[in-house]
Amino acid sequence: MLKPVRVIPTNAGDQMDPMSRLNFAKVYNVQKNIKVEDFGSIDPRDLHLFKSQFKDVWNRDDNE
């Protein structure tokens, strides 16, 4: 399990489930006709962590 990355919600009252996960090894396609909601942004203090974890996952041999 990778280290958690903090997310700052756009709306102060919103909360993300603590068990929420994103699989870096999977490509998620979002069709242009599908509505998506802006939840928030990665905390700038954790952006380096997010980027390094993403790179680590995509550089693994088992993602081929």
N, CA, C and O atoms as a GROMACS GRO file, in nm:
protein
  256
    1MET      N    1   0.086  -0.118   0.000
    1MET     CA    2   0.000   0.000   0.000
    1MET      C    3   0.090   0.124   0.000
    1MET      O    4   0.188   0.132   0.074
    2LEU      N    5   0.055   0.218  -0.084
    2LEU     CA    6   0.132   0.343  -0.093
    2LEU      C    7   0.090   0.438   0.019
    2LEU      O    8  -0.014   0.421   0.081
    3LYS      N    9   0.174   0.538   0.043
    3LYS     CA   10   0.143   0.638   0.145
    3LYS      C   11   0.023   0.721   0.101
    3LYS      O   12   0.005   0.746  -0.018
    4PRO      N   13  -0.059   0.764   0.196
    4PRO     CA   14  -0.175   0.848   0.160
    4PRO      C   15  -0.131   0.986   0.112
    4PRO      O   16  -0.030   1.040   0.156
    5VAL      N   17  -0.211   1.041   0.022
    5VAL     CA   18  -0.188   1.175  -0.033
    5VAL      C   19  -0.307   1.262   0.010
    5VAL      O   20  -0.422   1.226  -0.013
    6ARG      N   21  -0.278   1.373   0.072
    6ARG     CA   22  -0.385   1.463   0.118
    6ARG      C   23  -0.451   1.534   0.000
    6ARG      O   24  -0.385   1.573  -0.097
    7VAL      N   25  -0.582   1.549   0.011
    7VAL     CA   26  -0.661   1.621  -0.088
    7VAL      C   27  -0.734   1.734  -0.018
    7VAL      O   28  -0.795   1.715   0.087
    8ILE      N   29  -0.726   1.852  -0.077
    8ILE     CA   30  -0.798   1.969  -0.022
    8ILE      C   31  -0.929   1.982  -0.097
    8ILE      O   32  -0.928   2.008  -0.217
    9PRO      N   33  -1.042   1.964  -0.028
    9PRO     CA   34  -1.171   1.972  -0.097
    9PRO      C   35  -1.202   2.114  -0.145
    9PRO      O   36  -1.167   2.213  -0.079
   10THR      N   37  -1.268   2.123  -0.260
   10THR     CA   38  -1.310   2.253  -0.313
   10THR      C   39  -1.411   2.317  -0.220
   10THR      O   40  -1.403   2.436  -0.190
   11ASN      N   41  -1.507   2.238  -0.173
   11ASN     CA   42  -1.608   2.285  -0.079
   11ASN      C   43  -1.568   2.240   0.061
   11ASN      O   44  -1.551   2.120   0.085
   12ALA      N   45  -1.554   2.334   0.152
   12ALA     CA   46  -1.503   2.306   0.286
   12ALA      C   47  -1.580   2.195   0.359
   12ALA      O   48  -1.521   2.124   0.440
   13GLY      N   49  -1.706   2.178   0.332
   13GLY     CA   50  -1.786   2.078   0.402
   13GLY      C   51  -1.772   1.938   0.347
   13GLY      O   52  -1.817   1.842   0.410
   14ASP      N   53  -1.712   1.922   0.230
   14ASP     CA   54  -1.698   1.790   0.168
   14ASP      C   55  -1.591   1.708   0.238
   14ASP      O   56  -1.490   1.761   0.285
   15GLN      N   57  -1.615   1.577   0.244
   15GLN     CA   58  -1.517   1.486   0.301
   15GLN      C   59  -1.502   1.366   0.210
   15GLN      O   60  -1.599   1.318   0.153
   16MET      N   61  -1.380   1.318   0.199
   16MET     CA   62  -1.351   1.199   0.121
   16MET      C   63  -1.344   1.082   0.219
   16MET      O   64  -1.289   1.094   0.328
   17ASP      N   65  -1.400   0.969   0.179
   17ASP     CA   66  -1.393   0.850   0.263
   17ASP      C   67  -1.246   0.815   0.286
   17ASP      O   68  -1.169   0.814   0.190
   18PRO      N   69  -1.206   0.788   0.409
   18PRO     CA   70  -1.065   0.754   0.436
   18PRO      C   71  -1.016   0.632   0.358
   18PRO      O   72  -0.895   0.615   0.342
   19MET      N   73  -1.105   0.547   0.312
   19MET     CA   74  -1.066   0.428   0.237
   19MET      C   75  -1.064   0.450   0.086
   19MET      O   76  -1.045   0.355   0.010
   20SER      N   77  -1.085   0.574   0.041
   20SER     CA   78  -1.081   0.604  -0.102
   20SER      C   79  -0.942   0.576  -0.158
   20SER      O   80  -0.841   0.609  -0.096
   21ARG      N   81  -0.939   0.514  -0.275
   21ARG     CA   82  -0.812   0.479  -0.339
   21ARG      C   83  -0.818   0.508  -0.487
   21ARG      O   84  -0.926   0.511  -0.548
   22LEU      N   85  -0.701   0.532  -0.546
   22LEU     CA   86  -0.687   0.548  -0.690
   22LEU      C   87  -0.580   0.451  -0.735
   22LEU      O   88  -0.470   0.449  -0.680
   23ASN      N   89  -0.612   0.371  -0.834
   23ASN     CA   90  -0.518   0.272  -0.887
   23ASN      C   91  -0.435   0.338  -0.996
   23ASN      O   92  -0.485   0.359  -1.107
   24PHE      N   93  -0.308   0.370  -0.966
   24PHE     CA   94  -0.220   0.434  -1.063
   24PHE      C   95  -0.191   0.345  -1.183
   24PHE      O   96  -0.155   0.395  -1.289
   25ALA      N   97  -0.205   0.214  -1.166
   25ALA     CA   98  -0.172   0.120  -1.274
   25ALA      C   99  -0.286   0.106  -1.376
   25ALA      O  100  -0.270   0.036  -1.476
   26LYS      N  101  -0.398   0.170  -1.350
   26LYS     CA  102  -0.514   0.160  -1.440
   26LYS      C  103  -0.543   0.294  -1.506
   26LYS      O  104  -0.541   0.399  -1.441
   27VAL      N  105  -0.571   0.290  -1.636
   27VAL     CA  106  -0.609   0.411  -1.708
   27VAL      C  107  -0.761   0.427  -1.696
   27VAL      O  108  -0.836   0.333  -1.724
   28TYR      N  109  -0.804   0.543  -1.653
   28TYR     CA  110  -0.947   0.572  -1.639
   28TYR      C  111  -0.989   0.665  -1.752
   28TYR      O  112  -0.945   0.780  -1.758
   29ASN      N  113  -1.075   0.617  -1.840
   29ASN     CA  114  -1.128   0.700  -1.948
   29ASN      C  115  -1.258   0.764  -1.901
   29ASN      O  116  -1.346   0.697  -1.848
   30VAL      N  117  -1.269   0.893  -1.922
   30VAL     CA  118  -1.392   0.965  -1.888
   30VAL      C  119  -1.447   1.022  -2.018
   30VAL      O  120  -1.384   1.107  -2.081
   31GLN      N  121  -1.562   0.976  -2.056
   31GLN     CA  122  -1.624   1.024  -2.179
   31GLN      C  123  -1.664   1.171  -2.163
   31GLN      O  124  -1.697   1.215  -2.053
   32LYS      N  125  -1.660   1.244  -2.272
   32LYS     CA  126  -1.690   1.387  -2.263
   32LYS      C  127  -1.836   1.416  -2.230
   32LYS      O  128  -1.869   1.527  -2.189
   33ASN      N  129  -1.924   1.318  -2.247
   33ASN     CA  130  -2.065   1.341  -2.217
   33ASN      C  131  -2.102   1.294  -2.075
   33ASN      O  132  -2.220   1.295  -2.039
   34ILE      N  133  -2.004   1.252  -1.997
   34ILE     CA  134  -2.028   1.207  -1.860
   34ILE      C  135  -2.000   1.324  -1.765
   34ILE      O  136  -1.896   1.390  -1.775
   35LYS      N  137  -2.094   1.349  -1.676
   35LYS     CA  138  -2.074   1.457  -1.580
   35LYS      C  139  -1.980   1.410  -1.470
   35LYS      O  140  -1.995   1.302  -1.414
   36VAL      N  141  -1.883   1.495  -1.439
   36VAL     CA  142  -1.792   1.469  -1.328
   36VAL      C  143  -1.798   1.589  -1.234
   36VAL      O  144  -1.830   1.700  -1.275
   37GLU      N  145  -1.768   1.564  -1.109
   37GLU     CA  146  -1.773   1.671  -1.011
   37GLU      C  147  -1.633   1.700  -0.961
   37GLU      O  148  -1.556   1.609  -0.933
   38ASP      N  149  -1.601   1.826  -0.950
   38ASP     CA  150  -1.472   1.869  -0.895
   38ASP      C  151  -1.478   1.848  -0.745
   38ASP      O  152  -1.557   1.911  -0.675
   39PHE      N  153  -1.393   1.758  -0.696
   39PHE     CA  154  -1.390   1.736  -0.551
   39PHE      C  155  -1.287   1.825  -0.484
   39PHE      O  156  -1.311   1.881  -0.377
   40GLY      N  157  -1.172   1.839  -0.548
   40GLY     CA  158  -1.067   1.920  -0.487
   40GLY      C  159  -0.934   1.900  -0.557
   40GLY      O  160  -0.928   1.856  -0.672
   41SER      N  161  -0.827   1.934  -0.486
   41SER     CA  162  -0.692   1.929  -0.542
   41SER      C  163  -0.599   1.860  -0.444
   41SER      O  164  -0.624   1.855  -0.323
   42ILE      N  165  -0.491   1.807  -0.499
   42ILE     CA  166  -0.388   1.748  -0.414
   42ILE      C  167  -0.322   1.859  -0.334
   42ILE      O  168  -0.288   1.964  -0.388
   43ASP      N  169  -0.304   1.834  -0.206
   43ASP     CA  170  -0.235   1.930  -0.120
   43ASP      C  171  -0.096   1.955  -0.177
   43ASP      O  172  -0.023   1.859  -0.201
   44PRO      N  173  -0.057   2.081  -0.200
   44PRO     CA  174   0.075   2.110  -0.256
   44PRO      C  175   0.190   2.046  -0.178
   44PRO      O  176   0.294   2.015  -0.236
   45ARG      N  177   0.171   2.026  -0.047
   45ARG     CA  178   0.276   1.961   0.034
   45ARG      C  179   0.292   1.814  -0.001
   45ARG      O  180   0.395   1.755   0.032
   46ASP      N  181   0.191   1.752  -0.067
   46ASP     CA  182   0.196   1.611  -0.103
   46ASP      C  183   0.211   1.588  -0.253
   46ASP      O  184   0.211   1.474  -0.298
   47LEU      N  185   0.223   1.695  -0.330
   47LEU     CA  186   0.232   1.680  -0.476
   47LEU      C  187   0.355   1.598  -0.516
   47LEU      O  188   0.347   1.516  -0.607
   48HIS      N  189   0.468   1.620  -0.450
   48HIS     CA  190   0.589   1.542  -0.479
   48HIS      C  191   0.567   1.394  -0.451
   48HIS      O  192   0.614   1.309  -0.526
   49LEU      N  193   0.495   1.364  -0.344
   49LEU     CA  194   0.464   1.225  -0.309
   49LEU      C  195   0.375   1.162  -0.415
   49LEU      O  196   0.400   1.049  -0.459
   50PHE      N  197   0.271   1.234  -0.457
   50PHE     CA  198   0.181   1.186  -0.562
   50PHE      C  199   0.258   1.155  -0.690
   50PHE      O  200   0.242   1.048  -0.749
   51LYS      N  201   0.342   1.249  -0.733
   51LYS     CA  202   0.418   1.231  -0.857
   51LYS      C  203   0.516   1.114  -0.848
   51LYS      O  204   0.527   1.036  -0.941
   52SER      N  205   0.586   1.103  -0.736
   52SER     CA  206   0.684   0.995  -0.724
   52SER      C  207   0.617   0.859  -0.716
   52SER      O  208   0.668   0.762  -0.773
   53GLN      N  209   0.505   0.849  -0.649
   53GLN     CA  210   0.432   0.722  -0.642
   53GLN      C  211   0.377   0.684  -0.779
   53GLN      O  212   0.382   0.567  -0.817
   54PHE      N  213   0.326   0.781  -0.852
   54PHE     CA  214   0.275   0.755  -0.986
   54PHE      C  215   0.388   0.701  -1.075
   54PHE      O  216   0.370   0.600  -1.144
   55LYS      N  217   0.502   0.768  -1.073
   55LYS     CA  218   0.616   0.724  -1.155
   55LYS      C  219   0.662   0.586  -1.114
   55LYS      O  220   0.692   0.503  -1.200
   56ASP      N  221   0.669   0.560  -0.985
   56ASP     CA  222   0.712   0.429  -0.937
   56ASP      C  223   0.622   0.318  -0.988
   56ASP      O  224   0.670   0.213  -1.032
   57VAL      N  225   0.491   0.341  -0.984
   57VAL     CA  226   0.396   0.239  -1.030
   57VAL      C  227   0.410   0.217  -1.180
   57VAL      O  228   0.410   0.103  -1.225
   58TRP      N  229   0.422   0.323  -1.259
   58TRP     CA  230   0.430   0.309  -1.404
   58TRP      C  231   0.566   0.257  -1.451
   58TRP      O  232   0.578   0.211  -1.565
   59ASN      N  233   0.667   0.264  -1.365
   59ASN     CA  234   0.798   0.212  -1.403
   59ASN      C  235   0.819   0.066  -1.361
   59ASN      O  236   0.924   0.008  -1.389
   60ARG      N  237   0.720   0.008  -1.293
   60ARG     CA  238   0.729  -0.133  -1.254
   60ARG      C  239   0.718  -0.223  -1.377
   60ARG      O  240   0.648  -0.191  -1.473
   61ASP      N  241   0.788  -0.334  -1.373
   61ASP     CA  242   0.785  -0.430  -1.483
   61ASP      C  243   0.650  -0.500  -1.496
   61ASP      O  244   0.614  -0.545  -1.605
   62ASP      N  245   0.575  -0.511  -1.386
   62ASP     CA  246   0.448  -0.586  -1.391
   62ASP      C  247   0.332  -0.508  -1.451
   62ASP      O  248   0.221  -0.560  -1.455
   63ASN      N  249   0.355  -0.386  -1.499
   63ASN     CA  250   0.249  -0.305  -1.562
   63ASN      C  251   0.244  -0.326  -1.712
   63ASN      O  252   0.163  -0.263  -1.780
   64GLU      N  253   0.326  -0.412  -1.764
   64GLU     CA  254   0.330  -0.432  -1.910
   64GLU      C  255   0.222  -0.527  -1.953
   64GLU      O  256   0.209  -0.556  -2.072
   0.00000   0.00000   0.00000
